[in-house]
Amino acid sequence: MKRRLMAQLQLNDKLYAQLENIVKDSKEFNDVASYVSYILEQVVQKKLQQGATTKTPTDTTGNYSKADEDKIRERLKNLGYLD
C-alpha cells in the first residue's frame, strides 16, 4: 500500500491524550498517527459504502430503474412500512 505524507493534523491536548491511552492499551497500533490513520480509513470506507447504498442511479428523466425500485421496496418492507 502506497503511503503519502500529508500536512500535520492538529489535535487538542485532551483528545491527543485520550488517543495515546487507547494506543498504549492496543496491541495493533504503535503510535497515535497509525491509530488516527486507521480511524480515518474506517470513516472513509463507511461513507463510501453509505454513498453506494443511498445514491440510486437514475436516468435523465429522474425515474428509478426496476432494480432500484425493488431495493427500495425491500428496504421499506424491512423497516415495516410495507407488507
Backbone as JSON, one array per atom type, in Angstrom:
{
  "sequence": "MKRRLMAQLQLNDKLYAQLENIVKDSKEFNDVASYVSYILEQVVQKKLQQGATTKTPTDTTGNYSKADEDKIRERLKNLGYLD",
  "N": [[0.85, -1.18, 0.0], [0.64, 2.11, -0.91], [1.9, 4.94, 0.73], [1.26, 8.29, 1.66], [2.73, 11.31, 2.51], [1.32, 13.8, 4.5], [0.0, 17.03, 5.4], [0.43, 18.22, 8.77], [-1.75, 17.17, 11.34], [-3.7, 18.86, 13.59], [-4.48, 18.39, 16.91], [-6.44, 18.81, 19.86], [-5.09, 18.96, 23.21], [-6.39, 17.29, 25.09], [-7.83, 15.41, 23.52], [-5.69, 14.23, 22.17], [-4.31, 13.05, 24.3], [-6.22, 11.17, 25.09], [-6.26, 9.55, 22.82], [-3.64, 8.62, 22.92], [-3.77, 7.03, 25.22], [-5.49, 5.02, 24.35], [-3.91, 3.87, 22.36], [-1.76, 2.96, 23.9], [-2.95, 0.85, 25.27], [-3.45, -0.81, 23.23], [-2.69, -3.53, 21.04], [-2.43, -3.42, 18.42], [-1.6, -0.99, 17.34], [1.14, 1.24, 16.98], [1.59, 3.9, 17.44], [0.05, 7.17, 17.85], [-0.41, 8.36, 15.37], [-0.67, 6.18, 13.55], [-2.97, 5.03, 14.56], [-4.87, 7.09, 14.25], [-4.82, 7.26, 11.48], [-5.92, 4.75, 10.86], [-8.51, 5.09, 11.95], [-9.49, 7.16, 10.3], [-9.46, 5.85, 7.83], [-11.45, 3.93, 8.3], [-13.72, 5.56, 8.65], [-13.88, 6.82, 6.14], [-14.26, 4.58, 4.49], [-16.74, 3.69, 5.45], [-18.36, 5.87, 4.75], [-18.12, 5.75, 1.96], [-19.36, 3.29, 1.48], [-21.93, 3.89, 2.41], [-22.62, 5.85, 0.6], [-22.72, 4.33, -1.7], [-24.93, 2.8, -1.2], [-26.97, 4.6, -0.72], [-27.14, 6.4, -2.79], [-28.99, 6.29, -5.52], [-28.89, 5.28, -8.82], [-30.22, 7.15, -11.47], [-32.16, 7.63, -14.45], [-32.04, 10.11, -17.09], [-34.51, 11.29, -16.87], [-35.16, 11.14, -14.27], [-36.32, 8.89, -13.26], [-36.47, 5.83, -11.4], [-34.66, 2.78, -11.84], [-35.88, -0.58, -12.47], [-34.56, -2.4, -10.82], [-33.61, -0.68, -8.84], [-36.05, 0.19, -7.76], [-36.96, -2.22, -6.69], [-35.04, -2.63, -4.69], [-35.59, -0.45, -3.03], [-38.24, -1.0, -2.29], [-37.79, -3.38, -0.86], [-36.23, -2.43, 1.26], [-38.07, -0.68, 2.51], [-39.98, -2.57, 3.22], [-38.51, -4.12, 5.05], [-38.22, -2.21, 7.02], [-40.74, -2.07, 7.95], [-42.68, -0.58, 6.71], [-44.01, -1.5, 4.49], [-46.02, -4.33, 3.56]],
  "CA": [[0.0, 0.0, 0.0], [1.42, 3.35, -1.01], [1.58, 5.94, 1.75], [1.55, 9.65, 1.23], [2.94, 12.24, 3.6], [0.39, 14.91, 4.42], [0.18, 18.1, 6.38], [0.19, 17.81, 10.15], [-3.1, 17.27, 11.86], [-3.64, 19.43, 14.92], [-5.49, 17.88, 17.84], [-6.29, 19.44, 21.17], [-4.33, 18.13, 24.15], [-7.24, 16.28, 25.72], [-8.08, 14.36, 22.54], [-4.43, 13.53, 21.91], [-4.05, 12.21, 25.47], [-7.15, 10.05, 25.02], [-5.78, 8.67, 21.76], [-2.43, 7.98, 23.43], [-4.18, 5.97, 26.14], [-6.02, 3.92, 23.54], [-2.78, 3.23, 21.69], [-0.99, 2.23, 24.93], [-3.68, -0.38, 25.59], [-3.65, -1.55, 21.99], [-1.62, -4.37, 20.51], [-2.45, -3.25, 16.97], [-1.07, 0.3, 16.89], [2.4, 1.63, 17.61], [1.58, 5.32, 17.77], [-1.21, 7.88, 17.61], [-0.58, 8.58, 13.92], [-1.18, 4.97, 12.9], [-4.34, 4.85, 15.02], [-5.69, 8.11, 13.58], [-4.93, 6.83, 10.09], [-6.88, 3.65, 10.85], [-9.85, 5.65, 12.17], [-9.89, 7.87, 9.09], [-9.75, 4.84, 6.8], [-12.74, 3.34, 8.62], [-14.76, 6.56, 8.39], [-13.99, 6.99, 4.69], [-14.87, 3.36, 3.96], [-18.16, 3.7, 5.81], [-19.01, 6.88, 3.9], [-18.19, 5.23, 0.6], [-20.39, 2.26, 1.46], [-23.22, 4.56, 2.54], [-22.87, 6.51, -0.68], [-23.06, 3.31, -2.68], [-26.25, 2.26, -0.92], [-28.01, 5.63, -0.66], [-27.25, 7.07, -4.08], [-29.57, 5.39, -6.5], [-28.74, 5.81, -10.17], [-31.46, 7.47, -12.16], [-31.95, 8.03, -15.83], [-32.12, 11.57, -17.23], [-35.86, 11.76, -16.53], [-35.31, 11.05, -12.82], [-37.01, 7.65, -12.9], [-35.64, 4.75, -10.88], [-34.7, 1.53, -12.6], [-36.65, -1.65, -11.82], [-33.71, -2.94, -9.74], [-33.62, 0.32, -7.77], [-37.37, 0.13, -7.12], [-37.01, -3.44, -5.9], [-34.23, -2.4, -3.49], [-36.32, 0.49, -2.18], [-39.37, -1.74, -1.72], [-37.26, -4.31, 0.14], [-35.84, -1.63, 2.44], [-39.3, -0.24, 3.17], [-40.57, -3.76, 3.83], [-37.69, -4.44, 6.23], [-38.47, -1.19, 8.04], [-42.11, -2.21, 8.41], [-43.6, 0.34, 6.02], [-44.77, -2.27, 3.51], [-46.25, -5.74, 3.93]],
  "C": [[0.9, 1.24, 0.0], [0.95, 4.33, 0.07], [2.01, 7.31, 1.26], [1.69, 10.52, 2.47], [1.99, 13.41, 3.43], [0.69, 15.94, 5.48], [-0.13, 17.58, 7.78], [-1.25, 18.05, 10.54], [-2.99, 17.8, 13.28], [-4.81, 18.95, 15.75], [-5.32, 18.6, 19.17], [-5.65, 18.43, 22.13], [-5.15, 17.0, 24.75], [-7.48, 15.11, 24.77], [-6.81, 13.56, 22.29], [-4.1, 12.58, 23.07], [-4.96, 10.98, 25.47], [-6.69, 9.04, 23.96], [-4.51, 7.93, 22.2], [-2.78, 6.81, 24.36], [-4.73, 4.76, 25.39], [-4.89, 3.14, 22.9], [-1.95, 2.42, 22.69], [-1.62, 0.89, 25.24], [-3.85, -1.3, 24.38], [-2.43, -2.4, 21.64], [-1.49, -4.17, 19.0], [-1.71, -2.01, 16.49], [0.17, 0.67, 17.7], [2.41, 3.08, 18.07], [0.23, 5.94, 17.41], [-1.46, 8.06, 16.12], [-1.16, 7.36, 13.22], [-2.63, 4.71, 13.31], [-5.29, 5.84, 14.34], [-5.88, 7.75, 12.11], [-5.95, 5.71, 9.94], [-8.31, 4.18, 11.0], [-10.35, 6.36, 10.91], [-10.23, 6.91, 7.96], [-11.13, 4.22, 7.04], [-13.89, 4.29, 8.3], [-14.97, 6.72, 6.9], [-14.66, 5.77, 4.07], [-16.36, 3.32, 4.23], [-18.93, 4.69, 4.94], [-19.15, 6.38, 2.48], [-19.26, 4.16, 0.48], [-21.78, 2.88, 1.57], [-23.59, 5.23, 1.23], [-23.3, 5.52, -1.73], [-24.47, 2.77, -2.45], [-27.34, 3.33, -0.92], [-28.16, 6.39, -1.97], [-27.78, 6.08, -5.1], [-29.46, 6.01, -7.88], [-30.11, 6.07, -10.79], [-31.15, 7.78, -13.61], [-32.16, 9.54, -15.92], [-33.5, 12.12, -16.91], [-36.1, 11.71, -15.03], [-36.04, 9.81, -12.37], [-36.03, 6.62, -12.39], [-35.74, 3.54, -11.79], [-35.52, 0.5, -11.82], [-35.85, -2.22, -10.64], [-33.69, -1.98, -8.55], [-34.94, 0.31, -7.01], [-37.49, -1.09, -6.23], [-36.21, -3.27, -4.6], [-34.96, -1.49, -2.51], [-37.49, -0.21, -1.51], [-38.91, -2.69, -0.62], [-36.85, -3.58, 1.42], [-37.07, -1.17, 3.22], [-40.0, -1.41, 3.85], [-39.83, -4.13, 5.11], [-37.89, -3.44, 7.37], [-39.92, -1.22, 8.55], [-43.1, -1.28, 7.75], [-44.46, -0.37, 4.98], [-44.93, -3.7, 4.0], [-45.76, -6.65, 2.83]]
}
